[in-house]
Amino acid sequence: MSTTCPPTAPVQSCQPVPFIDLVAQYQTIRDEVREAVDRCFENQSFILGEEVSLLEQEIAQYCDSRHAISCASGTDALILALLALGVGPGDEVITSPFTFFASASSIHRVGAKPVLVDIEPSSFNLCPEQVERAITPRTKAIMPVHIFGQCAEMEPLWRLSTKHKLPIVEDAAQAIGAEYRGRRTGVLGTIGCFSFFPTKNLGGAGDGGIMTTDDADLAARLRRLRVHGDTGGYNHVEVGYNSRLDALQAAVLRVKLRHLDSWTAARNRNADRYSTLLNQAGVTDSMVLPANLPDRRHVFNQYTTRVTGGRRDETMKSLKSKQIGCAVYYPIPLHLQKCFAYLGYKPGDLPVAETAAAEVLSLPIYSELPAAHLETVVDGLCSVLGNQATLPFQKSQPASQRRAA
């Protein structure tokens, strides 16, 4: 089905296009989820327990890791990982400035210093050359972020890790199921950290997180740290956290995990359709579409474009006026956040991240996105960025009228 970019689309007749629709997903698995939740209530087991243990086994198998240790959130996963690796006051951890706040805040929270280095413009991920320049005797770990669902360039980071004896903490919060050269996130570093926030590709009915590792000693310490440092029988060998996953969350996530690969395939189909239509529509002089880099499996937690020429905010305003969902991830890079002023960065220090923050615009990409909604997004982009006079395709009816019919 092709799309159309009418010069005067009847906005008032358009059905709103949500940025994400969790209700649509739930409707496809309602019976499975309710059965799983009922099982928890019948058992009256709500903290850790069998559901959590089974989820950990299933996630470990999915990621091809030896161990998976659940916790209360993706942020806690990062904090616990750093603590388990012995990162603390006086240490430095290198990470990205173009990511969700938790990547750097977790480093700060354990008393270490976030060292923020610039990103690659095509993937939005850490630039390995910049990482190498930032390593000092105080560096204790490297934290690449697989942003938007595409893996960072891991091979040079592995080499740096080996050369300098530095562990790698993968921030894979947005990238469960993503792959780099045939290996999945969660086993591309020393510890992999995932989020189950509801809008993630594998999202719970609330907060949740999990860590993966092949190191048995680290796994044991992570399990201990999430329960106040308790080894059992109220024997606390260190001061840990209260960061346990609820059984209800585990039960819901176990249902969703069975569908994850089919949902990922749908996201990729939507991404391909966007790329085809946007290229046809002639808007790519003003937009840079997401790069799908070789030797990787992109899971498209976000379909994040760049709107160039200073037109991002104008484009976003136009889409929202047509009730088309879109979002900016992330408008302020971390090195320019007020709370990190003590780190001493200033505008211009990390120019690639700063340019990305001024240009990025994410479009709806969820797996249940109707084809007509996707076309409406493209129509909306055409209306503000496209040259309708030279469009290579037209249809007699705009997408909004086809939906109404």
N, C-alpha and C positions, 0 to 999 in steps of 0.2 A: 504494500500500500504506500503510495507516494504522499507527500505533504504539499501544502500550498501556502503561499504567503500573500494573502489578499491585502491590498493597500489600506482598506478600511474594514477590518474584521469587526463583526458585531459583538463587542465585548460583553454587552449586557446579557447575551444569550449563552455565553460560555459557562460550562460547568467548571467550578474551581478545580485546579490541579494541585493537590497537596504535595509538599516536599517529600513527605514520607507518610505512609498509611499503614499503621500497625493493625488497625481493625481488619483490613483486607487480608493480612497474613493470618490473623487469628481465626477468621472465618473458615480458612482452609484446614485448620488443625484443631478446631474447637473440641471435638469429641475426644481426641487423644489427650489434649491438655487437661480437660476436666476429669478424665479417668485417672491421670497421673496425680492431679491435685487431691482428688478424693482418696486415692491410695494413701497419701500422706496423712490425711485427717483420720482415716480408719486406723492407721498405725499409731497416730499421735506421736510421731517422731519428727521433730522440726529442726534440730540443730545437728549438723554433720550426719552420721549414721549411714545406713545402707544406700540410700539414694545418692548421697554425696560421694560415697566410695565408688559406686558404679559409674557416676559421671566422670570421676577422675580417671578410672580405667578406660572409659570410652574416649575421653579427650586425649589421653596418652596414646592410645592406638591411632586415633585420627591424625595426630601430629607426628607419629612415629618416634615418640620419646619414651624413655624407660619409666619416667615418673611424672605425675601431674598432681599438683597440690592446690586445692581451691582456697579461696579467701573471700573477703566481703566486698571487694571492688577492684577495678583495674588499677586505681591509684595505690591501694594497699599492696597489690601484687608488686608494683615497682619498689615501694618502700621496703617490703619484706625481702625482695631479691637483693637490694643493696645492703641491707642489714646482714643477710646471710653471707654475703661476700666480704663482710668486715669493713664496709665503707663507713666513714665517720668524720668527725671534725678534723680539719686540716687536709683532707683529701679533696681531689678534684675528679669530676666525672664529665666527660665530653658528650654533648648531645646537641640536638637541633634547636634552633630558635623558632622554627616554623612547624609548630605542633600544638596539641592541646596542653594546657598549663601544667598538667600533672607530670609531664616528662621532666621538667626542671624543678617543680615544687617537691617532688619526691626526693631529689638530690638535696635540696635545701633542708627538707624535713629531717634527714638523718645527720645533719650538721656539716655536710660537705658543700663544696662550691660548684655550682653549675658552670661549666665552660662551654659557651655557645659558639658554634662555628657555622659557616655559611653552607648553603645547600646547592644541589645541582638544579639548574633551571628546568630541565625536562621532566624530572621525576619528583621534585620537591623534597628529595631525601638528602641526607648528609653527604657532603662532598668528601671522599676519602683523603684527598690531598690536603684539605683544610684540617681534617682530623689529625693527620700526621704532624702538621706544623704546630698544633696545639698541645702535643704531648710534652709533659714536664715530669720531673721526678715525683711530683705530687699526684700525678694522674693515677687513679685507682681502678677506673673502669671506662668503657665506651658504651654509650647507649644509643644505638641507631633506632630511628623510628620508621616503621614501614607505613608511611603516611598514605592515607586514602585507600589502602589495600594493595599497594605494590611494594615489593621488597626493595630495601636499600641495596646498594652495590656491595655485596658482602665479601667477595673474594679479597679485595685489597684490605678490608677491615680485618679479615681473618689473619692476613699476613702481619698487619700491625699488632694484632692481639698476640700472635706467637712471638714476634720479635721483641715486644716490650713486656711480655708476660702479663697482659691485661685481660681480665674477663670481659665478655660482651653480654650486656643485658639488652635483650630485644624488647623494645616497646612495640608489641604486635597487637595493640588494643584494637586497631582497625583492620587487622589482616589475618584473621583465622582462616586457614586453608590456602593462603597465598604461598607461592613456591618460588624458590631460587635454584635454578639448575637441578630441578627434580626433587629438591628437599623442601619440606614445609617449614613455615615459620614455627618457632618453638624449639627447633633443633638447629638453628643457624647460629646460635651463640651458646653461652654458658647457661643462662636462664632465659626462658621466654615468658613474657608477661602479657596476659590477655584480659580484656574487659568484656563483661556480659551486660553492659548498659543496654536498655531496651532497643535503642536505635542501631545497635551494632548488627552485623550480618548474622551473628548468633547472639540474640539478645534475650535476656530473662524478663521476668515480670517485676523487675526492680534491680537493685545493684547486685553485682557479683563479679568475681574475677578468678583467674587461675594462673598458676605458674607451671612451666614444664622444664625438665632438666634430665640429663642422662647421668648426673652425678648423684650417687646414692647418699653420700654424706651431706651434700647440699639439700637434697630432698628431705632428709631427716631433720635438718635444722629448720627448714621452712615450715615443716609440720609442727615443730615445737614453737617457733616464733608466733604462729597464728593463734596459739592458745596460751598466751602469757608465759611462754618459755617452759611450759609444763611437760615433763617426760612421762607423766602418769602418776596417779596417786598423790596429787598435789605436791609433787617434787619439782620445784621451779629452779632450774639450773641457770637461767638468765631471765632478764626482764623482757618479755615479748609484748605482743599486742592481743587485743580481742578482735580477731578478724576471721570469723568462721562463716562459711556459706550455709544458708538455710536449706533444709531438705526440700522445701517447696520450690525454691529456685532451681535446685538440681533436677527435680522431677520435670519441671517445665523445659529446662535446657536439654534434658535427655530426649524429649520428644522432638524438639527443634533440630537437634543434631542429626537426626535421621533424614531431615529434609535439606540440610545445609548445602550439599553439593548441587542439588537441583535448583535451589535458590541462587547459588553462585552462577550457575549456567545461565539463568534468566537475566541476572545482572549483566553478564557479558553480552548476551544478545541485545539488551537494551543499549549498552555502550556501543556496540557495533552499529546499531540502527541510528543512534545519534550521530556517530561519525559519518556514516553514509549520507544522511539527510543534510547535515550541516555543511559538508563538503559540496553537495549538490546545490545547496541554497546560496552559495557564494558569500557566506559570512566569515569565512576563515581569513580574509584580509584583516578583520577586526578581532578575531578570536583564535586562540591557540588551543587545540583540542588535546585531551589527555594523551600522553605517550604510553603505549603498551610496549615496554622494553623487551628485547629478546631474552630467551632463557628464563622467563618468569611467567608465573600464573597470577594475573591481576584479579583481585576479587571485588574491586569497585565498591568499597564501602561508600565512596563518593565518586561522582563523575564531575571532576573539577577542571573547568576551563580557565583560560586567561582571557580577559577582555582588555585589549590593548588600546593605546591612544588616549588614555584617561577617561574611557567611556564606561568603566565598570559600574559606577554608582548610577549613572543614567540608565544603563541596561537593567540593573536590578530594580530600579524604581518603575521602569516601564513594565517589566514582567509582573511585579506585584500589583500594579494598577489593573492588570488583566486577570488577577487572582491566580497567577501561576507561581507556585512555590519555588524558591531559590534561597541560597544562603551563602554567607562568606565564612570560610574556614581557612585562614584565621586573620582577622583584620589588624591585629597588632602583634608583631613578632615578639617573642619572649624577652629579647634583650632590650626592648623599649618599654616593657611593662614597668609601671611605677614601683611595684614592690621589689623589682630587681635592679633598681637604680644603684644600689650599693655595689653592684658588679662593675660599674664604671663604663658601660657601653654608651655610645651616643649615635644619633642618626648618621647613616652613612658607613658605619662599621661593618655591617653585613648586608651589602647592597642587593644581593640576589634574593634573600629572604624578604627584604623591605619592598622590592619590586613585586614579588609574589603577593605579599599582603595587600598591595594596592590594586592588583589585577584579578585575583582569583574569584570565580563565581561557580558554585556547585549547583547542578541541576538534579531534578528528581531521577533516581536510578533504582528504586526499590523493585524487588523481583516481581511484584504483582502489578506494576505500572501498566495500565492499559495502553495499547498502541495509539489510540486516539488522543490520550493525554500526552504521550510523548510527542506526537505531531503538533499538538497545541503549543508545547514548549518551543518547538522549532519555529512554528508560525510567529510566536511572540518575539523570538530573537530576530527573525527576518524583519519584523515590523520596525525594529529600532536599528538593526545593523545591516540588513540585507539591501540589495539593489533589485527591487521587484521587476524593474524593466528588463533585466537580463537573466531572470531566473530560468533554469533549464527545464522546469517542470511546472505544470499548472493543472488544476482540476476545477471542475465547475463549481464545486461546493467547498467552502472552508471547513476545517476540521470541526469547528463548533456546530455547524449545521449537520454534518454527518452524525455527530453524537446525538443530536436532538432527534434525528430520524430513527 
